[in-house]
Amino acid sequence: MDSEAAKTARESLDLAFHMSNILETGLDRHTLSVLIALCDLGLNPEALAALVKELRRETSSSTSPPSAAPPSSII
């Protein structure tokens, strides 16, 4: 990739990241870059969005704290 193409790609990612932040997607630059690359390879953007949502749902349910146990008696 020549320097002009690299500059254009970086500017495009910057713009996409800025839009992502405005929309409060919670995506970091690297994740957004990977998702864009997957779309460029022909993957369905709606399917990728559904996958991201599912992974977030699974992650949040597996990292949520267990229900609070009653405190032990301290005498």
C-alpha positions in Angstrom: 0.0 0.0 0.0 1.5 3.3 -1.0 1.6 6.2 1.4 -1.4 8.1 -0.1 -3.6 5.0 0.1 -2.5 4.4 3.7 -3.3 8.1 4.5 -6.7 7.7 2.9 -7.4 4.5 4.8 -6.3 6.1 8.1 -8.6 9.1 7.5 -11.5 6.9 6.6 -11.0 4.9 9.8 -10.8 8.2 11.8 -14.1 9.3 10.3 -15.8 6.0 11.0 -14.4 6.0 14.6 -15.7 9.5 15.1 -19.2 8.5 13.8 -19.0 5.4 16.0 -18.4 7.6 19.1 -21.2 10.0 18.2 -23.5 6.9 18.0 -22.1 5.6 21.2 -21.4 2.1 19.8 -18.7 1.4 22.4 -16.4 0.0 19.7 -12.7 0.7 20.0 -10.6 1.6 17.0 -9.2 -1.9 16.5 -12.6 -3.6 16.6 -14.1 -1.1 14.2 -11.1 -1.6 11.9 -11.7 -5.4 12.0 -15.4 -5.1 11.3 -14.8 -2.7 8.4 -12.2 -5.2 6.9 -14.7 -8.0 7.3 -17.3 -5.9 5.4 -14.8 -5.2 2.7 -14.3 -9.0 2.3 -18.0 -9.3 1.7 -19.5 -10.3 5.0 -23.0 -9.0 5.7 -22.8 -5.9 7.9 -26.2 -6.7 9.5 -25.0 -10.2 10.4 -21.8 -8.7 11.9 -23.9 -6.2 13.9 -26.1 -9.1 15.2 -22.9 -11.0 16.1 -21.4 -8.1 18.0 -24.7 -7.6 20.0 -24.8 -11.3 20.8 -21.2 -11.4 22.0 -21.8 -8.3 24.1 -24.9 -10.0 25.6 -23.0 -13.2 26.4 -20.0 -11.2 27.8 -22.2 -9.1 30.0 -24.1 -12.1 31.4 -20.9 -14.1 32.1 -19.2 -11.2 33.8 -22.1 -9.9 35.9 -21.6 -10.5 39.6 -23.5 -13.4 41.2 -26.5 -12.5 43.2 -25.6 -11.1 46.5 -25.4 -13.5 49.3 -26.7 -12.4 52.7 -23.9 -10.9 54.8 -22.4 -13.2 57.4 -23.1 -12.3 61.0 -20.3 -10.4 62.6 -20.3 -10.6 66.4 
